[in-house]
């Protein structure tokens, strides 16, 4: 597969999307031997450049112990970076972490807020939110809705700030 070769050429020139693409090649053994350590190396390089897809994937590597020791704290940290860029998949993962106490303290308000944000585009988040709501008091649901609005404003401000720097 020539894609891995082309991704490598662009990645070595600093292109974050190419680094992410090369990481995927290593993660799935496409055009190169499957190697999670190499996948993590390239995900991390792209993630540190602020590439949300790489941050999301790096979080999965930490959550599953692929190429790195299993560490939900690190998974949460990387998913948060992607979530702060508006990535609904990462927001859904954070909701689950807060709901299940994986890498963070259990917090139904934060879980609600992240599921609420992700639920705008992710069916899984809407489903998770529906189940969570059944266990929450009406006051807690209101606090979760308020927190979701706060998070949305924070995310919009970060996205606007990033766009202004470009």
C-alpha positions, 0 to 999 in steps of 0.5 A: 500500500503506497498510502503509508509511504506518502503519509510518511513523507508528509508526516516527516515534513510536519503535517499533522493529518499525515502523522495521524494517517500514518498512525492509522496505518500502523494501528491497523497494519495497512501498508506497514506491519501492525505496530501499536508503539509506532501508532502511538508515536505518530498519534502523539506527534499529531495530537501535540499539534492539536489535531483532534482526531489524533487526540481521540485515537491517542485516548483510545490507545491509553484506554485500551493499553495499545502501545502504551500502558493502560491509563484512563487518566491519560485517556481522559486528558487526551479526550478532553483536548479533542472535546474542547475542539468540539469533537462529539466522539471525545465528548461522548467518551468523557461523558462515559468516563464521568458516569463510570468513574474511569480516570476521573471521579464519578460526576453525573452532572459532568456526564450529563453535560458531555452527553448533552453536547455530544448528543447533538450529533452522536446517537450513542450519546443521546442513548446514554443521556436517556439512561442517565436521566432516569437515575437523576433528580430533576434538580440534577438534570437542570444542573447538567443542562446548565453545565452543558451550556457553560461547556459549550461557551467554553468550547466556542471560546477556545475554538474562536481563540484558536481561529484568531491565532491562525 
